[in-house]
Structures are given as C-alpha cells and as structure tokens.
C-alpha cells in the first residue's frame, strides 16, 4: 500500500487508536479487540516492550486490510527500525525534522507532534503529511483545534490527548483529519484484566461517533 492509499485509509477511518501496553502480549490482545470492533488502523507505540517485533508480527498476521503504524518515534533510527518491520506510518509526540525527512525520502507517511501555531507550520513546511496536535486536551481541546484550523485550513491535523467519547464529535466538527485516541479507547485496566470486550465496544462507539458526526456536517 503506497502513501496516498495509507492517508486515504486514515481519512476514511477517522481514528488512530494509540496502543500502549505493559507487554507485547497485552498489545496484541488490544489489537485483536480493536479489530473486532471494526478498526483497521492501529498505532503501536515504542513504549510497548518489544514494540518493533510486535509491529513485525502484526504485519504478518493482519494482512493488507489493516494499517499498522508506529508511535512515539523520536528519531530517524527508530523510524528506520519500524519501517523495516513493516510500519506503514510514523507518529511522534514531538517535532524532529530529521525524522520527517527520513520518512519522506522513503515515501512513508509521517505525523510529527506539535502544539503551537509556529510548531504546526514548521512541521508542515518540513514535509509532514499531517500534524499530530499533542496534548490537545491540555490547551483547550476542540476549541483550540478549531482556532488552529481557521488560519491554517491547508494543514491536516490529528488531535491526540484528551480525545474521549464525550469530546470526539467536537474534534471532528473542528476539522480533524482523524482522532488519535489513547487511554479512553485502549483502557490499561481492561488490558490487565483481559477485558477485550470493553475495548471492542468502545471501538464501535468511537467509529459510530465519527461516522454520524461527519454525516451531520456534510
């Protein structure tokens, strides 16, 4: 799948679940639960033990119908390891222009993190395919995203941090390309307890919110 197809899939799905887990087995369990809920885009963060191997395993097991990306990627070296394992997009909580260049040279979608308007524009000019606005919830949530989009409509934004079932619709209305959703979807306690059904149900709820909100805005 080429980069344009990856971006199209992310846009269509409207959600990027951020998988953080205490073990590789927990991460694989979370992915199974998310896929059961209808999600076909997944971000495995580098905070997961053995994250690169988890990505490699998922690429082999999930097939082309599921996009597997790498998150919390802080430098080109980590990006290279993830891409070699099969990661189809790279996400970071911060802005590292060398990482952006590395991904662009390999035609891999990259979503660096930024917060201020200056950082967002800098990331975009460096070649970001979209900019992860993080931590969005700490600086005003959807109202902040809407304020960014007003002067910067050409920049695709993925709010992350503070995205919940209560706030998801507002972020979509504010113009988000997709929503990065962490703990409110991939619940750590549910993972510890092996309660994949809770994660599956939340995945369905988030998808429904995205779809119904987009339909109402059309």
Secondary structure, DSSP 8 states (H G I E B T S, - for coil): --HHHHHHHHHHH-EEEEE--SSHHHHHHHHHHHHHTT--EEEEETTSTTHHHHHHHHHHHH-TTSEEEEES--SHHHHHHHHHHT-SEEE-SS--HHHHHHHHHTT-EEE-EE-SHHHHHHHHHHT-SSEEETTGGGGTTHHHHHHHHHH-TTS-EEEESS--TTTHHHHHHTT-SEEEE-TTTS-HHHHHTT-HHHHHHHHHHHHHHHHHHHHHH-
